[in-house]
Amino acid sequence: MKRSLLLVLTAVAGLAASPQQSINWMRLDQAKGLAARTGNPILVFVACDPATGSSSCGNGPSDRAFGESCVEKRKDNFHFVRVVDKKMAQELKATRCAEIIFLDCDGDEFCRSSFQDVRTLDKAMEQALQKYSPKEIAWAAYDAKAGVTASEERKRLVVLGFSDEKKESSEALKVLEDRQLVKFHDRFLFLRVAFKKDSEECRKWGVTQAPTVVIVDPAKGDVVDRLSGRRSVKEIKPVFAKAMTRLEKPDKIDKK
């Protein structure tokens, strides 16, 4: 009797201490609010059939995979959401049960995957983290003779990064490589410009200090926006997002 009781208590203690218990599952709206502050991505685990709403009630193999050590070691990398509501699953355009959908800190999907066991779950999480990571910008040199010309039939705007020889000036432009801004990279052409006070380039683009970032619409030659000095990701992201509407709805952007 004592031995049986000991086994039960041991099993209960093991369950309470399992990694799955340490995951802070939350509602999607909570996760989005938290992600906006932390910059971490959201992992949405679709634990029901999107067509019928049926689920394993937390006892299926996919649920148990979240109790493994690979999830424990990544619990601080994601905000976790478990979906068991058919309507929510359909709103997320889920295609099957045991699907994981990864959202960035703005709530935009950047990848998804299905998984069968802890190995495939671990692989999916690793791939998501690799995709949602800082990315180095391939700056091209600004050609004063060519200037800024239209590129790829208005598919991209131009970012002029003005920096001088000071280390802090160059490092300030590194913020553009932050993981929260990577999704904008393919819509911009990045050109580095040497900052020289009162130079023709500085006068042309209204630049008085380094570092400065100037966003230009190459089709019209208009300055869409300008950011001077060291700026944070939270300051830059809304400027990039607004500039993007110049490509989608050019008439809605006020000229700067």
ABEGO torsion letter per residue (X at the ends): XAAAAAAAAAAAAAAAABAAAABBBBBAAAAAAAAAAAGBBBBBBBABBAAAGBBAGGABAAAAAAABAAAAAAAAABBBBBBABAAAAAAAGBABBGBBBBBBAAGBBABBBBBABAAAAAAAAAAAAAABBBBBBBBBBBBAAAEBBBBGGGABBBBBBBBBABAAAAAAAAAAABAAAAAAAAABBBBBBBBBBGBAAAAAAGBABOBBBBBBBAAAGBBABBBBEBBBAAAAAAAAAAAAAAAABAAABBBX
